[in-house]
């Protein structure tokens, strides 16, 4: 019982931290946040804010912070259920959060480098902005999902699969919307874009899957 309380306390701190980050993002940019909430299936936000995108954007950075926290909590919930390991230490969660953040950041930097090498910077920058926007949206969705998994009902394998499928659907819808928005630009650079997708959108996740399966 004591272990469960400790685990829930740490989870609660992370959930509250995520909520605070989202609240700060809303307070700093209320109009942008309201547009962002309807980004799924609506290209208005992408068209407006992709014009003024920066390499380091405060709004995206805040939501990215929540994404890392929410994704780390969800990942450890899944890990606990699969392994029946109820212990959660601050050190373990820090390592998991740090690893997820570093993986995503390195991937983005490599994507920008590839875009520069293939001279499709404009295409990649716009694509990355849209992709990051949808990932940040997933981070907000994970806040209530994590809260329900922790405090409302015990997660089961079917529920975990259902949530993962839901998140994948949201991500796929986002990608389709992104492709439609820049389909003419993609067609002009079709070969390089397909090469980019295979190299940096598919291969890293296949490698991660193989690593975890072998373990």
CNS distance restraints for C-alpha pairs under 8 A (distance, minus, plus):
assign (resid   1 and name CA) (resid   5 and name CA) 6.45 0.50 0.50
assign (resid   2 and name CA) (resid   6 and name CA) 6.31 0.50 0.50
assign (resid   3 and name CA) (resid   7 and name CA) 6.14 0.50 0.50
assign (resid   3 and name CA) (resid  86 and name CA) 7.04 0.50 0.50
assign (resid   3 and name CA) (resid  87 and name CA) 6.48 0.50 0.50
assign (resid   4 and name CA) (resid   8 and name CA) 6.06 0.50 0.50
assign (resid   4 and name CA) (resid  86 and name CA) 6.94 0.50 0.50
assign (resid   4 and name CA) (resid  87 and name CA) 7.89 0.50 0.50
assign (resid   5 and name CA) (resid   9 and name CA) 6.07 0.50 0.50
assign (resid   6 and name CA) (resid  10 and name CA) 6.41 0.50 0.50
assign (resid   6 and name CA) (resid  88 and name CA) 7.82 0.50 0.50
assign (resid   7 and name CA) (resid  11 and name CA) 6.19 0.50 0.50
assign (resid   7 and name CA) (resid  86 and name CA) 7.64 0.50 0.50
assign (resid   7 and name CA) (resid  87 and name CA) 6.93 0.50 0.50
assign (resid   7 and name CA) (resid  88 and name CA) 5.53 0.50 0.50
assign (resid   7 and name CA) (resid  89 and name CA) 7.72 0.50 0.50
assign (resid   8 and name CA) (resid  12 and name CA) 5.86 0.50 0.50
assign (resid   8 and name CA) (resid 150 and name CA) 7.32 0.50 0.50
assign (resid   9 and name CA) (resid  13 and name CA) 6.28 0.50 0.50
assign (resid  10 and name CA) (resid  14 and name CA) 6.39 0.50 0.50
assign (resid  10 and name CA) (resid  90 and name CA) 7.55 0.50 0.50
assign (resid  11 and name CA) (resid  15 and name CA) 6.12 0.50 0.50
assign (resid  11 and name CA) (resid  73 and name CA) 6.92 0.50 0.50
assign (resid  12 and name CA) (resid  16 and name CA) 6.05 0.50 0.50
assign (resid  13 and name CA) (resid  17 and name CA) 6.06 0.50 0.50
assign (resid  14 and name CA) (resid  18 and name CA) 6.19 0.50 0.50
assign (resid  14 and name CA) (resid  69 and name CA) 6.52 0.50 0.50
assign (resid  14 and name CA) (resid  70 and name CA) 7.76 0.50 0.50
assign (resid  14 and name CA) (resid  73 and name CA) 7.62 0.50 0.50
assign (resid  15 and name CA) (resid  19 and name CA) 6.25 0.50 0.50
assign (resid  15 and name CA) (resid  69 and name CA) 7.71 0.50 0.50
assign (resid  15 and name CA) (resid  70 and name CA) 7.21 0.50 0.50
assign (resid  15 and name CA) (resid 143 and name CA) 6.80 0.50 0.50
assign (resid  15 and name CA) (resid 146 and name CA) 7.97 0.50 0.50
assign (resid  15 and name CA) (resid 147 and name CA) 7.51 0.50 0.50
assign (resid  16 and name CA) (resid  20 and name CA) 6.10 0.50 0.50
assign (resid  17 and name CA) (resid  21 and name CA) 6.22 0.50 0.50
assign (resid  17 and name CA) (resid  66 and name CA) 7.80 0.50 0.50
assign (resid  18 and name CA) (resid  22 and name CA) 6.31 0.50 0.50
assign (resid  18 and name CA) (resid  65 and name CA) 7.58 0.50 0.50
assign (resid  18 and name CA) (resid  66 and name CA) 4.74 0.50 0.50
assign (resid  18 and name CA) (resid  67 and name CA) 7.99 0.50 0.50
assign (resid  18 and name CA) (resid  69 and name CA) 6.45 0.50 0.50
assign (resid  18 and name CA) (resid  70 and name CA) 6.92 0.50 0.50
assign (resid  18 and name CA) (resid 143 and name CA) 7.41 0.50 0.50
assign (resid  19 and name CA) (resid  23 and name CA) 6.06 0.50 0.50
assign (resid  19 and name CA) (resid  66 and name CA) 7.64 0.50 0.50
assign (resid  19 and name CA) (resid 143 and name CA) 7.59 0.50 0.50
assign (resid  20 and name CA) (resid  24 and name CA) 6.12 0.50 0.50
assign (resid  21 and name CA) (resid  25 and name CA) 6.30 0.50 0.50
assign (resid  21 and name CA) (resid  62 and name CA) 5.99 0.50 0.50
assign (resid  21 and name CA) (resid  63 and name CA) 6.97 0.50 0.50
assign (resid  21 and name CA) (resid  65 and name CA) 7.34 0.50 0.50
assign (resid  21 and name CA) (resid  66 and name CA) 6.27 0.50 0.50
assign (resid  22 and name CA) (resid  26 and name CA) 6.26 0.50 0.50
assign (resid  22 and name CA) (resid  62 and name CA) 6.96 0.50 0.50
assign (resid  22 and name CA) (resid  63 and name CA) 6.23 0.50 0.50
assign (resid  22 and name CA) (resid  66 and name CA) 6.88 0.50 0.50
assign (resid  22 and name CA) (resid 140 and name CA) 7.83 0.50 0.50
assign (resid  23 and name CA) (resid  27 and name CA) 6.13 0.50 0.50
assign (resid  24 and name CA) (resid  28 and name CA) 6.04 0.50 0.50
assign (resid  24 and name CA) (resid  62 and name CA) 7.82 0.50 0.50
assign (resid  25 and name CA) (resid  29 and name CA) 6.08 0.50 0.50
assign (resid  25 and name CA) (resid  30 and name CA) 7.68 0.50 0.50
assign (resid  25 and name CA) (resid  33 and name CA) 7.24 0.50 0.50
assign (resid  25 and name CA) (resid  59 and name CA) 5.75 0.50 0.50
assign (resid  25 and name CA) (resid  62 and name CA) 6.15 0.50 0.50
assign (resid  25 and name CA) (resid  63 and name CA) 7.05 0.50 0.50
assign (resid  26 and name CA) (resid  30 and name CA) 4.76 0.50 0.50
assign (resid  26 and name CA) (resid  32 and name CA) 7.89 0.50 0.50
assign (resid  26 and name CA) (resid  33 and name CA) 5.46 0.50 0.50
assign (resid  26 and name CA) (resid  34 and name CA) 7.99 0.50 0.50
assign (resid  28 and name CA) (resid  59 and name CA) 7.89 0.50 0.50
assign (resid  29 and name CA) (resid  33 and name CA) 6.00 0.50 0.50
assign (resid  29 and name CA) (resid  59 and name CA) 7.29 0.50 0.50
assign (resid  30 and name CA) (resid  34 and name CA) 6.19 0.50 0.50
assign (resid  31 and name CA) (resid  35 and name CA) 6.38 0.50 0.50
assign (resid  32 and name CA) (resid  36 and name CA) 6.01 0.50 0.50
assign (resid  32 and name CA) (resid  45 and name CA) 7.76 0.50 0.50
assign (resid  33 and name CA) (resid  37 and name CA) 6.27 0.50 0.50
assign (resid  34 and name CA) (resid  38 and name CA) 7.22 0.50 0.50
assign (resid  35 and name CA) (resid  39 and name CA) 6.66 0.50 0.50
assign (resid  35 and name CA) (resid  44 and name CA) 7.54 0.50 0.50
assign (resid  35 and name CA) (resid  45 and name CA) 5.60 0.50 0.50
assign (resid  36 and name CA) (resid  45 and name CA) 5.98 0.50 0.50
assign (resid  36 and name CA) (resid 137 and name CA) 7.94 0.50 0.50
assign (resid  37 and name CA) (resid 137 and name CA) 7.52 0.50 0.50
assign (resid  38 and name CA) (resid  42 and name CA) 6.32 0.50 0.50
assign (resid  38 and name CA) (resid  45 and name CA) 7.85 0.50 0.50
assign (resid  39 and name CA) (resid  43 and name CA) 6.39 0.50 0.50
assign (resid  39 and name CA) (resid  44 and name CA) 7.27 0.50 0.50
assign (resid  39 and name CA) (resid  45 and name CA) 5.93 0.50 0.50
assign (resid  39 and name CA) (resid  46 and name CA) 7.37 0.50 0.50
assign (resid  39 and name CA) (resid 134 and name CA) 7.68 0.50 0.50
assign (resid  40 and name CA) (resid 134 and name CA) 7.55 0.50 0.50
assign (resid  40 and name CA) (resid 170 and name CA) 7.60 0.50 0.50
assign (resid  40 and name CA) (resid 173 and name CA) 7.37 0.50 0.50
assign (resid  40 and name CA) (resid 174 and name CA) 6.30 0.50 0.50
assign (resid  41 and name CA) (resid 173 and name CA) 7.10 0.50 0.50
assign (resid  41 and name CA) (resid 174 and name CA) 7.03 0.50 0.50
assign (resid  41 and name CA) (resid 177 and name CA) 6.53 0.50 0.50
assign (resid  42 and name CA) (resid 177 and name CA) 7.94 0.50 0.50
assign (resid  43 and name CA) (resid  47 and name CA) 6.05 0.50 0.50
assign (resid  43 and name CA) (resid 177 and name CA) 7.21 0.50 0.50
assign (resid  43 and name CA) (resid 181 and name CA) 7.49 0.50 0.50
assign (resid  44 and name CA) (resid  48 and name CA) 6.17 0.50 0.50
assign (resid  45 and name CA) (resid  49 and name CA) 5.99 0.50 0.50
assign (resid  45 and name CA) (resid  50 and name CA) 7.98 0.50 0.50
assign (resid  46 and name CA) (resid  50 and name CA) 5.55 0.50 0.50
assign (resid  46 and name CA) (resid 130 and name CA) 6.42 0.50 0.50
assign (resid  47 and name CA) (resid  51 and name CA) 7.07 0.50 0.50
assign (resid  48 and name CA) (resid  52 and name CA) 7.89 0.50 0.50
assign (resid  49 and name CA) (resid  53 and name CA) 6.31 0.50 0.50
assign (resid  50 and name CA) (resid 126 and name CA) 6.47 0.50 0.50
assign (resid  50 and name CA) (resid 129 and name CA) 6.63 0.50 0.50
assign (resid  50 and name CA) (resid 130 and name CA) 7.82 0.50 0.50
assign (resid  53 and name CA) (resid  57 and name CA) 7.03 0.50 0.50
assign (resid  53 and name CA) (resid 129 and name CA) 7.46 0.50 0.50
assign (resid  56 and name CA) (resid  61 and name CA) 7.14 0.50 0.50
assign (resid  57 and name CA) (resid  61 and name CA) 5.86 0.50 0.50
assign (resid  58 and name CA) (resid  62 and name CA) 6.14 0.50 0.50
assign (resid  59 and name CA) (resid  63 and name CA) 6.46 0.50 0.50
assign (resid  60 and name CA) (resid  64 and name CA) 5.86 0.50 0.50
assign (resid  60 and name CA) (resid 132 and name CA) 7.86 0.50 0.50
assign (resid  60 and name CA) (resid 133 and name CA) 7.36 0.50 0.50
assign (resid  60 and name CA) (resid 136 and name CA) 7.55 0.50 0.50
assign (resid  61 and name CA) (resid  65 and name CA) 6.21 0.50 0.50
assign (resid  62 and name CA) (resid  66 and name CA) 6.60 0.50 0.50
assign (resid  63 and name CA) (resid  67 and name CA) 6.18 0.50 0.50
assign (resid  63 and name CA) (resid 136 and name CA) 5.55 0.50 0.50
assign (resid  63 and name CA) (resid 139 and name CA) 7.40 0.50 0.50
assign (resid  63 and name CA) (resid 140 and name CA) 7.92 0.50 0.50
assign (resid  64 and name CA) (resid  68 and name CA) 6.30 0.50 0.50
assign (resid  64 and name CA) (resid 136 and name CA) 5.66 0.50 0.50
assign (resid  64 and name CA) (resid 139 and name CA) 7.65 0.50 0.50
assign (resid  65 and name CA) (resid  69 and name CA) 6.42 0.50 0.50
assign (resid  66 and name CA) (resid  70 and name CA) 5.93 0.50 0.50
assign (resid  66 and name CA) (resid 136 and name CA) 7.67 0.50 0.50
assign (resid  66 and name CA) (resid 139 and name CA) 6.08 0.50 0.50
assign (resid  66 and name CA) (resid 140 and name CA) 7.35 0.50 0.50
assign (resid  67 and name CA) (resid  71 and name CA) 5.80 0.50 0.50
assign (resid  67 and name CA) (resid 135 and name CA) 7.30 0.50 0.50
assign (resid  67 and name CA) (resid 136 and name CA) 5.66 0.50 0.50
assign (resid  67 and name CA) (resid 138 and name CA) 7.18 0.50 0.50
assign (resid  67 and name CA) (resid 139 and name CA) 4.00 0.50 0.50
assign (resid  67 and name CA) (resid 140 and name CA) 7.09 0.50 0.50
assign (resid  68 and name CA) (resid  72 and name CA) 6.00 0.50 0.50
assign (resid  68 and name CA) (resid  97 and name CA) 6.30 0.50 0.50
assign (resid  68 and name CA) (resid 100 and name CA) 6.64 0.50 0.50
assign (resid  68 and name CA) (resid 101 and name CA) 5.98 0.50 0.50
assign (resid  68 and name CA) (resid 139 and name CA) 7.50 0.50 0.50
assign (resid  69 and name CA) (resid  73 and name CA) 6.27 0.50 0.50
assign (resid  69 and name CA) (resid  97 and name CA) 6.51 0.50 0.50
assign (resid  70 and name CA) (resid  74 and name CA) 6.19 0.50 0.50
assign (resid  70 and name CA) (resid 139 and name CA) 5.84 0.50 0.50
assign (resid  70 and name CA) (resid 140 and name CA) 7.90 0.50 0.50
assign (resid  70 and name CA) (resid 142 and name CA) 5.86 0.50 0.50
assign (resid  70 and name CA) (resid 143 and name CA) 6.17 0.50 0.50
assign (resid  70 and name CA) (resid 146 and name CA) 7.40 0.50 0.50
assign (resid  71 and name CA) (resid  75 and name CA) 5.96 0.50 0.50
assign (resid  71 and name CA) (resid 139 and name CA) 6.80 0.50 0.50
assign (resid  71 and name CA) (resid 142 and name CA) 7.22 0.50 0.50
assign (resid  72 and name CA) (resid  76 and name CA) 6.19 0.50 0.50
assign (resid  72 and name CA) (resid  93 and name CA) 7.34 0.50 0.50
assign (resid  72 and name CA) (resid  96 and name CA) 6.34 0.50 0.50
assign (resid  72 and name CA) (resid  97 and name CA) 5.39 0.50 0.50
assign (resid  72 and name CA) (resid 100 and name CA) 7.28 0.50 0.50
assign (resid  73 and name CA) (resid  77 and name CA) 6.19 0.50 0.50
assign (resid  73 and name CA) (resid 146 and name CA) 7.10 0.50 0.50
assign (resid  74 and name CA) (resid  78 and name CA) 6.28 0.50 0.50
assign (resid  74 and name CA) (resid 142 and name CA) 7.50 0.50 0.50
assign (resid  74 and name CA) (resid 146 and name CA) 6.14 0.50 0.50
assign (resid  75 and name CA) (resid  79 and name CA) 6.11 0.50 0.50
assign (resid  76 and name CA) (resid  80 and name CA) 5.93 0.50 0.50
assign (resid  76 and name CA) (resid  93 and name CA) 7.92 0.50 0.50
assign (resid  77 and name CA) (resid  81 and name CA) 6.26 0.50 0.50
assign (resid  78 and name CA) (resid  82 and name CA) 6.17 0.50 0.50
assign (resid  78 and name CA) (resid 160 and name CA) 7.16 0.50 0.50
assign (resid  79 and name CA) (resid  83 and name CA) 6.01 0.50 0.50
assign (resid  79 and name CA) (resid  84 and name CA) 7.93 0.50 0.50
assign (resid  79 and name CA) (resid  85 and name CA) 7.74 0.50 0.50
assign (resid  80 and name CA) (resid  84 and name CA) 5.19 0.50 0.50
assign (resid  80 and name CA) (resid  85 and name CA) 4.91 0.50 0.50
assign (resid  80 and name CA) (resid  86 and name CA) 5.95 0.50 0.50
assign (resid  81 and name CA) (resid  85 and name CA) 7.27 0.50 0.50
assign (resid  81 and name CA) (resid 155 and name CA) 7.31 0.50 0.50
assign (resid  81 and name CA) (resid 156 and name CA) 7.47 0.50 0.50
assign (resid  81 and name CA) (resid 157 and name CA) 7.90 0.50 0.50
assign (resid  88 and name CA) (resid  92 and name CA) 6.78 0.50 0.50
assign (resid  88 and name CA) (resid  93 and name CA) 7.15 0.50 0.50
assign (resid  89 and name CA) (resid  93 and name CA) 6.35 0.50 0.50
assign (resid  90 and name CA) (resid  94 and name CA) 5.99 0.50 0.50
assign (resid  91 and name CA) (resid  95 and name CA) 6.20 0.50 0.50
assign (resid  92 and name CA) (resid  96 and name CA) 6.21 0.50 0.50
assign (resid  93 and name CA) (resid  97 and name CA) 5.99 0.50 0.50
assign (resid  94 and name CA) (resid  98 and name CA) 5.91 0.50 0.50
assign (resid  95 and name CA) (resid  99 and name CA) 5.98 0.50 0.50
assign (resid  96 and name CA) (resid 100 and name CA) 6.24 0.50 0.50
assign (resid  97 and name CA) (resid 101 and name CA) 6.17 0.50 0.50
assign (resid  98 and name CA) (resid 102 and name CA) 6.03 0.50 0.50
assign (resid  99 and name CA) (resid 103 and name CA) 5.99 0.50 0.50
assign (resid 100 and name CA) (resid 104 and name CA) 6.30 0.50 0.50
assign (resid 101 and name CA) (resid 105 and name CA) 6.13 0.50 0.50
assign (resid 102 and name CA) (resid 106 and name CA) 5.91 0.50 0.50
assign (resid 103 and name CA) (resid 107 and name CA) 6.09 0.50 0.50
assign (resid 104 and name CA) (resid 108 and name CA) 6.23 0.50 0.50
assign (resid 105 and name CA) (resid 109 and name CA) 6.24 0.50 0.50
assign (resid 106 and name CA) (resid 110 and name CA) 6.13 0.50 0.50
assign (resid 107 and name CA) (resid 111 and name CA) 6.13 0.50 0.50
assign (resid 107 and name CA) (resid 200 and name CA) 7.39 0.50 0.50
assign (resid 108 and name CA) (resid 112 and name CA) 6.27 0.50 0.50
assign (resid 108 and name CA) (resid 128 and name CA) 7.62 0.50 0.50
assign (resid 109 and name CA) (resid 113 and name CA) 6.24 0.50 0.50
assign (resid 110 and name CA) (resid 114 and name CA) 6.11 0.50 0.50
assign (resid 111 and name CA) (resid 115 and name CA) 6.14 0.50 0.50
assign (resid 111 and name CA) (resid 124 and name CA) 7.47 0.50 0.50
assign (resid 111 and name CA) (resid 196 and name CA) 7.94 0.50 0.50
assign (resid 111 and name CA) (resid 200 and name CA) 6.99 0.50 0.50
assign (resid 112 and name CA) (resid 116 and name CA) 6.23 0.50 0.50
assign (resid 112 and name CA) (resid 121 and name CA) 7.14 0.50 0.50
assign (resid 112 and name CA) (resid 124 and name CA) 6.76 0.50 0.50
assign (resid 112 and name CA) (resid 125 and name CA) 7.18 0.50 0.50
assign (resid 113 and name CA) (resid 117 and name CA) 6.22 0.50 0.50
assign (resid 114 and name CA) (resid 118 and name CA) 6.14 0.50 0.50
assign (resid 114 and name CA) (resid 196 and name CA) 7.65 0.50 0.50
assign (resid 115 and name CA) (resid 119 and name CA) 5.81 0.50 0.50
assign (resid 115 and name CA) (resid 120 and name CA) 4.99 0.50 0.50
assign (resid 115 and name CA) (resid 121 and name CA) 4.82 0.50 0.50
assign (resid 115 and name CA) (resid 123 and name CA) 7.82 0.50 0.50
assign (resid 115 and name CA) (resid 124 and name CA) 5.71 0.50 0.50
assign (resid 116 and name CA) (resid 120 and name CA) 6.21 0.50 0.50
assign (resid 116 and name CA) (resid 121 and name CA) 5.26 0.50 0.50
assign (resid 118 and name CA) (resid 192 and name CA) 7.11 0.50 0.50
assign (resid 120 and name CA) (resid 124 and name CA) 6.24 0.50 0.50
assign (resid 120 and name CA) (resid 189 and name CA) 7.65 0.50 0.50
assign (resid 121 and name CA) (resid 125 and name CA) 5.85 0.50 0.50
assign (resid 122 and name CA) (resid 126 and name CA) 6.24 0.50 0.50
assign (resid 123 and name CA) (resid 127 and name CA) 6.06 0.50 0.50
assign (resid 123 and name CA) (resid 182 and name CA) 7.99 0.50 0.50
assign (resid 123 and name CA) (resid 185 and name CA) 6.86 0.50 0.50
assign (resid 123 and name CA) (resid 186 and name CA) 7.32 0.50 0.50
assign (resid 124 and name CA) (resid 128 and name CA) 5.85 0.50 0.50
assign (resid 125 and name CA) (resid 129 and name CA) 6.15 0.50 0.50
assign (resid 126 and name CA) (resid 130 and name CA) 6.34 0.50 0.50
assign (resid 127 and name CA) (resid 131 and name CA) 6.06 0.50 0.50
assign (resid 127 and name CA) (resid 178 and name CA) 6.89 0.50 0.50
assign (resid 128 and name CA) (resid 132 and name CA) 5.89 0.50 0.50
assign (resid 129 and name CA) (resid 133 and name CA) 6.09 0.50 0.50
assign (resid 130 and name CA) (resid 134 and name CA) 6.36 0.50 0.50
assign (resid 130 and name CA) (resid 174 and name CA) 7.89 0.50 0.50
assign (resid 130 and name CA) (resid 178 and name CA) 6.38 0.50 0.50
assign (resid 131 and name CA) (resid 135 and name CA) 6.25 0.50 0.50
assign (resid 131 and name CA) (resid 174 and name CA) 7.38 0.50 0.50
assign (resid 131 and name CA) (resid 175 and name CA) 6.99 0.50 0.50
assign (resid 131 and name CA) (resid 178 and name CA) 7.72 0.50 0.50
assign (resid 132 and name CA) (resid 136 and name CA) 6.04 0.50 0.50
assign (resid 133 and name CA) (resid 137 and name CA) 6.23 0.50 0.50
assign (resid 134 and name CA) (resid 138 and name CA) 6.33 0.50 0.50
assign (resid 134 and name CA) (resid 171 and name CA) 6.54 0.50 0.50
assign (resid 134 and name CA) (resid 174 and name CA) 6.03 0.50 0.50
assign (resid 135 and name CA) (resid 139 and name CA) 6.43 0.50 0.50
assign (resid 135 and name CA) (resid 171 and name CA) 7.24 0.50 0.50
assign (resid 136 and name CA) (resid 140 and name CA) 6.62 0.50 0.50
assign (resid 137 and name CA) (resid 141 and name CA) 6.43 0.50 0.50
assign (resid 138 and name CA) (resid 142 and name CA) 6.15 0.50 0.50
assign (resid 138 and name CA) (resid 167 and name CA) 6.82 0.50 0.50
assign (resid 138 and name CA) (resid 170 and name CA) 7.63 0.50 0.50
assign (resid 138 and name CA) (resid 171 and name CA) 7.76 0.50 0.50
assign (resid 139 and name CA) (resid 143 and name CA) 6.75 0.50 0.50
assign (resid 140 and name CA) (resid 144 and name CA) 7.84 0.50 0.50
assign (resid 141 and name CA) (resid 145 and name CA) 6.65 0.50 0.50
assign (resid 142 and name CA) (resid 146 and name CA) 5.74 0.50 0.50
assign (resid 143 and name CA) (resid 147 and name CA) 6.33 0.50 0.50
assign (resid 144 and name CA) (resid 148 and name CA) 6.14 0.50 0.50
assign (resid 145 and name CA) (resid 149 and name CA) 6.24 0.50 0.50
assign (resid 146 and name CA) (resid 150 and name CA) 6.10 0.50 0.50
assign (resid 147 and name CA) (resid 151 and name CA) 5.91 0.50 0.50
assign (resid 147 and name CA) (resid 152 and name CA) 7.40 0.50 0.50
assign (resid 148 and name CA) (resid 152 and name CA) 4.80 0.50 0.50
assign (resid 148 and name CA) (resid 153 and name CA) 6.45 0.50 0.50
assign (resid 149 and name CA) (resid 153 and name CA) 5.71 0.50 0.50
assign (resid 149 and name CA) (resid 154 and name CA) 6.16 0.50 0.50
assign (resid 149 and name CA) (resid 155 and name CA) 5.72 0.50 0.50
assign (resid 150 and name CA) (resid 154 and name CA) 7.14 0.50 0.50
assign (resid 155 and name CA) (resid 159 and name CA) 6.28 0.50 0.50
assign (resid 155 and name CA) (resid 160 and name CA) 6.66 0.50 0.50
assign (resid 156 and name CA) (resid 160 and name CA) 6.18 0.50 0.50
assign (resid 157 and name CA) (resid 161 and name CA) 6.12 0.50 0.50
assign (resid 158 and name CA) (resid 162 and name CA) 6.07 0.50 0.50
assign (resid 159 and name CA) (resid 163 and name CA) 6.19 0.50 0.50
assign (resid 160 and name CA) (resid 164 and name CA) 6.19 0.50 0.50
assign (resid 161 and name CA) (resid 165 and name CA) 6.08 0.50 0.50
assign (resid 162 and name CA) (resid 166 and name CA) 6.15 0.50 0.50
assign (resid 163 and name CA) (resid 167 and name CA) 6.20 0.50 0.50
assign (resid 164 and name CA) (resid 168 and name CA) 6.14 0.50 0.50
assign (resid 165 and name CA) (resid 169 and name CA) 6.11 0.50 0.50
assign (resid 166 and name CA) (resid 170 and name CA) 6.29 0.50 0.50
assign (resid 167 and name CA) (resid 171 and name CA) 6.19 0.50 0.50
assign (resid 168 and name CA) (resid 172 and name CA) 6.03 0.50 0.50
assign (resid 169 and name CA) (resid 173 and name CA) 6.05 0.50 0.50
assign (resid 170 and name CA) (resid 174 and name CA) 6.21 0.50 0.50
assign (resid 171 and name CA) (resid 175 and name CA) 6.26 0.50 0.50
assign (resid 172 and name CA) (resid 176 and name CA) 6.14 0.50 0.50
assign (resid 173 and name CA) (resid 177 and name CA) 6.18 0.50 0.50
assign (resid 174 and name CA) (resid 178 and name CA) 6.14 0.50 0.50
assign (resid 175 and name CA) (resid 179 and name CA) 6.13 0.50 0.50
assign (resid 176 and name CA) (resid 180 and name CA) 6.17 0.50 0.50
assign (resid 177 and name CA) (resid 181 and name CA) 6.22 0.50 0.50
assign (resid 178 and name CA) (resid 182 and name CA) 6.57 0.50 0.50
assign (resid 179 and name CA) (resid 183 and name CA) 5.39 0.50 0.50
assign (resid 179 and name CA) (resid 186 and name CA) 7.61 0.50 0.50
assign (resid 182 and name CA) (resid 186 and name CA) 6.11 0.50 0.50
assign (resid 183 and name CA) (resid 187 and name CA) 6.04 0.50 0.50
assign (resid 184 and name CA) (resid 188 and name CA) 6.55 0.50 0.50
assign (resid 185 and name CA) (resid 189 and name CA) 6.67 0.50 0.50
assign (resid 186 and name CA) (resid 190 and name CA) 5.37 0.50 0.50
assign (resid 186 and name CA) (resid 193 and name CA) 6.76 0.50 0.50
assign (resid 189 and name CA) (resid 193 and name CA) 6.06 0.50 0.50
assign (resid 190 and name CA) (resid 194 and name CA) 6.14 0.50 0.50
assign (resid 191 and name CA) (resid 195 and name CA) 6.21 0.50 0.50
assign (resid 192 and name CA) (resid 196 and name CA) 6.01 0.50 0.50
assign (resid 193 and name CA) (resid 197 and name CA) 6.18 0.50 0.50
assign (resid 194 and name CA) (resid 198 and name CA) 6.23 0.50 0.50
assign (resid 195 and name CA) (resid 199 and name CA) 6.09 0.50 0.50
assign (resid 196 and name CA) (resid 200 and name CA) 5.83 0.50 0.50
assign (resid 196 and name CA) (resid 201 and name CA) 7.32 0.50 0.50
assign (resid 197 and name CA) (resid 201 and name CA) 4.80 0.50 0.50
assign (resid 197 and name CA) (resid 202 and name CA) 6.50 0.50 0.50
assign (resid 198 and name CA) (resid 202 and name CA) 5.20 0.50 0.50
assign (resid 198 and name CA) (resid 203 and name CA) 6.26 0.50 0.50
assign (resid 199 and name CA) (resid 203 and name CA) 5.51 0.50 0.50
assign (resid 199 and name CA) (resid 204 and name CA) 7.66 0.50 0.50
assign (resid 200 and name CA) (resid 204 and name CA) 6.23 0.50 0.50
assign (resid 201 and name CA) (resid 205 and name CA) 7.40 0.50 0.50
assign (resid 202 and name CA) (resid 206 and name CA) 6.39 0.50 0.50
assign (resid 203 and name CA) (resid 207 and name CA) 6.17 0.50 0.50
assign (resid 204 and name CA) (resid 208 and name CA) 6.24 0.50 0.50
assign (resid 205 and name CA) (resid 209 and name CA) 6.03 0.50 0.50
assign (resid 206 and name CA) (resid 210 and name CA) 6.20 0.50 0.50
assign (resid 207 and name CA) (resid 211 and name CA) 6.19 0.50 0.50
assign (resid 208 and name CA) (resid 212 and name CA) 6.29 0.50 0.50
assign (resid 209 and name CA) (resid 213 and name CA) 6.05 0.50 0.50
assign (resid 210 and name CA) (resid 214 and name CA) 6.05 0.50 0.50
assign (resid 211 and name CA) (resid 215 and name CA) 6.37 0.50 0.50
